[in-house]
Amino acid sequence: MRMLFLNYSYLINLAHILLNLSPPLVRLIVFKLALKKMGKRVFIDTNVYFRYPSKVKIGNDVSVNRGCEFYPSFYNKEAIIELGNNIRLGPSVKFLAAGHDHMKIDLPDVSAKIVIGDNVWIGANSTILQGVTIGNGAIVAGGSVVNKNIPEFKIYGGIPAKEIKDRVLEDDTI
């Protein structure tokens, strides 16, 4: 099993290197085939890393900035990463759906699904941890670590992320 995993790791890293050297249209086609779901009008910049692409869903009108990383769980089939519609991700945002229980000596897997609602903006260098749901219309300030759910139309930031204020819209087009 270990040898299989090492070969997979090698091949997936090689594929990402080749993808980064490919034109945007080729990258888009490969991601469309590899991801569990990819909506319309999705932009995926260079140096974006998907550990297990078949466990990532992306909705419509989503922008994934350079350096973003997606790590769903290999072992837990339910621990996928799901992005809704009209989402903006700043550079180097990380989604970590897998983790370990530090309270136990054998460090068992504590992976859980990550769900990002519609109309969400996640600032640069933020990290979203396993089991988190970010509600529709929420904003995560750059550099934050989100370890708990964020309600709809709230702005959160910090380490760990805490509520900063409500997100108030100037119009009601939603």
C-alpha positions in Angstrom: 0.0 0.0 0.0 2.8 2.4 0.9 4.5 1.8 -2.5 1.2 2.5 -4.3 0.8 5.7 -2.4 4.4 6.8 -3.1 3.9 6.2 -6.8 0.6 8.1 -6.8 2.3 11.0 -5.1 5.0 11.1 -7.6 2.6 10.9 -10.6 0.3 13.5 -9.2 3.2 15.9 -8.6 4.5 15.3 -12.1 1.1 16.0 -13.6 0.8 19.3 -11.7 4.2 20.4 -13.0 3.1 19.6 -16.6 -0.2 21.3 -16.0 1.5 24.5 -14.9 3.5 24.5 -18.1 0.3 24.0 -20.2 -1.8 26.8 -21.7 -4.9 27.7 -19.7 -7.3 25.9 -22.1 -5.5 22.6 -21.6 -5.5 23.1 -17.8 -9.2 23.8 -17.9 -9.9 20.6 -19.9 -7.8 18.5 -17.5 -9.5 19.9 -14.4 -12.9 19.5 -16.0 -12.1 15.8 -16.4 -10.4 15.2 -13.1 -12.6 17.1 -10.6 -15.8 15.5 -9.3 -17.7 18.5 -10.6 -16.7 21.8 -12.2 -19.3 24.4 -13.2 -19.3 27.0 -15.9 -17.1 30.1 -15.9 -14.5 28.7 -13.6 -11.0 30.2 -13.5 -8.2 28.1 -12.0 -4.9 29.9 -12.0 -1.4 28.3 -12.1 0.2 26.4 -9.2 -3.2 25.2 -7.9 -2.9 21.8 -6.3 -5.6 19.2 -6.0 -4.5 16.2 -3.9 -7.4 14.0 -4.8 -9.2 15.9 -7.6 -12.1 13.4 -7.8 -13.2 14.5 -4.3 -13.5 18.2 -5.1 -16.7 19.9 -6.4 -16.6 23.5 -7.8 -19.7 25.4 -8.7 -20.3 28.2 -11.3 -18.5 31.5 -11.5 -15.6 30.5 -9.3 -12.1 32.1 -9.3 -9.3 30.0 -7.8 -6.2 32.2 -7.4 -2.6 30.9 -7.8 -1.2 28.7 -5.1 -4.4 27.4 -3.7 -4.3 23.9 -2.3 -7.1 21.3 -1.9 -6.6 18.3 0.4 -9.7 16.1 0.8 -9.4 12.9 2.7 -8.1 9.7 1.1 -9.7 7.4 3.6 -13.0 9.1 4.4 -15.3 9.0 1.4 -17.6 11.7 2.8 -14.7 14.2 3.5 -14.9 16.0 0.2 -14.4 19.7 -0.5 -17.4 21.5 -2.1 -17.4 25.1 -3.3 -20.7 26.7 -4.2 -21.3 29.4 -6.9 -19.8 32.9 -7.2 -16.8 32.3 -5.0 -13.5 34.2 -5.0 -10.4 32.6 -3.5 -7.3 34.8 -2.8 -3.8 33.4 -3.5 -2.6 30.5 -1.4 -5.9 29.5 0.3 -5.7 26.0 1.7 -8.5 23.5 2.3 -7.6 20.7 4.7 -10.5 18.2 5.0 -8.2 15.6 6.6 -6.5 15.7 10.0 -5.6 13.7 13.0 -6.9 13.5 16.6 -4.0 14.8 18.7 -5.6 13.5 21.9 -4.9 9.9 21.0 -1.5 8.3 20.7 -2.2 6.6 17.4 -3.4 9.9 15.8 -6.6 8.5 14.1 -8.0 10.3 11.1 -10.6 13.0 11.9 -11.4 14.1 8.4 -14.7 15.8 7.5 -16.4 17.5 4.6 -15.7 21.2 3.9 -18.6 23.2 2.3 -18.3 26.7 1.0 -21.6 28.4 0.3 -22.5 30.8 -2.5 -21.2 34.4 -2.9 -18.2 33.8 -0.5 -14.8 35.6 -0.6 -11.8 33.9 1.1 -8.8 36.2 1.5 -5.2 35.2 0.7 -3.3 32.8 2.8 -6.3 31.6 4.7 -6.7 28.0 5.9 -10.0 26.2 6.1 -10.0 23.1 8.3 -11.9 19.9 8.3 -15.6 19.9 9.0 -16.1 23.6 8.4 -19.1 25.1 6.6 -18.9 28.7 5.4 -22.4 30.2 4.9 -23.6 32.1 1.9 -22.3 35.6 1.5 -19.6 35.3 4.2 -16.1 36.8 3.9 -12.9 35.4 5.5 -10.2 37.9 6.0 -6.7 37.1 4.6 -4.4 35.1 6.8 -7.2 33.5 8.8 -7.5 30.0 10.1 -11.1 28.8 10.1 -11.8 25.9 12.5 -15.5 26.5 13.1 -18.5 27.1 10.9 -19.1 30.7 9.7 -22.8 31.9 9.5 -24.2 33.5 6.4 -23.3 37.2 5.7 -20.7 37.5 8.4 -17.1 38.7 8.1 -14.6 36.6 10.1 -10.8 36.9 10.5 -7.8 36.0 12.7 -6.2 32.8 14.1 -8.5 31.2 15.0 -11.1 33.1 12.9 -13.6 35.1 15.0 -16.5 37.3 14.0 -15.5 40.8 13.0 -18.8 42.2 11.8 -21.9 41.6 9.6 -21.5 41.8 5.9 -23.9 44.6 4.8 -24.7 44.8 1.1 -25.4 48.1 -0.7 -28.0 46.5 -2.9 -30.3 43.6 -2.7 -29.5 41.8 -5.9 -29.1 38.4 -4.2 
